């Protein structure tokens, strides 16, 4: 797998880049990457999932990884349908939601071969572990 790594500290976006962040189903973007997405790149208060401005929300606050997986799968399909857009994934679920990269990274296994999805280094470390 070719590691396309998103920065641990995303502060600027090019016009064709999307900031992918962990959200909650209510779309209350009050902390962490969600707050940054709302303040800086057009995340919509009250929308917890999908494309919002120059961001894409994946809910992580409503259960375990098995509850998050359908939203990650939906995101991967969305990214595949938009090959000219670069998706910079943050360590979703690994901040306020309290998960470890070892719990969330496997959900992104299907993104490993999608050339326009960039994952955090710690997710790649998990995906490439033997």
N, C-alpha and C positions, 0 to 999 in steps of 0.2 A: 504494500500500500504506500502510495506517495503521500507524505504528510504535508497537507496544506494547513499551516498553523495560523490561527487568529491571535492577535496580540492580547496580552493580559490586560492591557490598558488602552482601550480604544477611545480616542479623544476627537478624532476627525473621521468623516466619511467622504469618499468620493461619490459623485452623482450616481454611479452604478452599484454602490455598496449598501447592504442592508444589515443593520445591527440586530442580531437575534438574541433575545433576552428571556429570562424566566419570569413568568407573570403569575397572576392568580386568576381564577375564573371570573371574578368580579371586575377585573381591570382596574384595581386600586393600585396605581403605580407609585406607592409611597416610599419605597426604599430600594437600595442596591442598584443593580443595572436597570431595573424597571423605572426608577425615578430618573435616571440619566436619559433613558429612552423617551420618557415623557417630556422632560425639560428641554432636551436638545434636538430630538429627531422626529418628533411628531407622533409618538405613541398616544393613543386616544384614551382618556380617562373613561372607564366604564367598558372598555373592550379588552378582554383578557387574552384573546387568541388571534392569530393570523397577522396579515399585513396591516400596518398602521403607519402612515407616513413613510419614513425611511427605516422602519423597524418591523420586526416580526416577533410576536409574543407566543411563547410556549408555556402553558400553565404547569406549575410544579408544586402548588401548595394544597392539593386536594387529595392526597393519598400517596401511595408508594410508587415505585418505578412502573409497575404494571398499569397504573392509572395515567401515567405520563406518556407511556409508549404510543398510544394512538395519536397523540398530538405531535410527537416527534415524527411518526410515520407520515402524517399529513404534511408536516413541514418539508420532509425529504421529497415527497411528490411535488409540492409547490416549487421547490428549488429546481427540480428536474424540468419542470414546465417553463422555467424562466432562465435558460442557460446563459443569457447575456448579463445576468445580475450576479454579483458576488455576495454570498451570505456569510457574515462573520459571526460565528456562534460564540457566545460567552459561556462560562462555566455554569450553565443553567442548573438550577436546583442545588448548587453547592455553596450558596451563601445563606440567605435567610431561611430557605426551605430545609437546610440542614443535611442534605445528602452528601455523600463522598463521590469523587469522580469514578471510583470503581463501581458505584451503583448506577450512575447515569450514563457514563460513556458507552456501555454496551448497547444502549438504546439507539446510538448513532452508528452502529456497525454498517447499516445500509447507506450511510452518507460517505463512507470511506472511499468509494469509487465515483462519487459525484464531483466532477471537477470544479464546480462553482461553490462548493461548501467548504469553508475553512473552520477547523475545530481547534479548541484550546489544546496546548501541548499536553496537559495532564490527561485529556481524553485520549489523545494519540498514544500516550504511554500505556494506558490501559488496553487499548485496542491492539497494540503491537506486542503486548506481553505474551510470553509463551505459556 
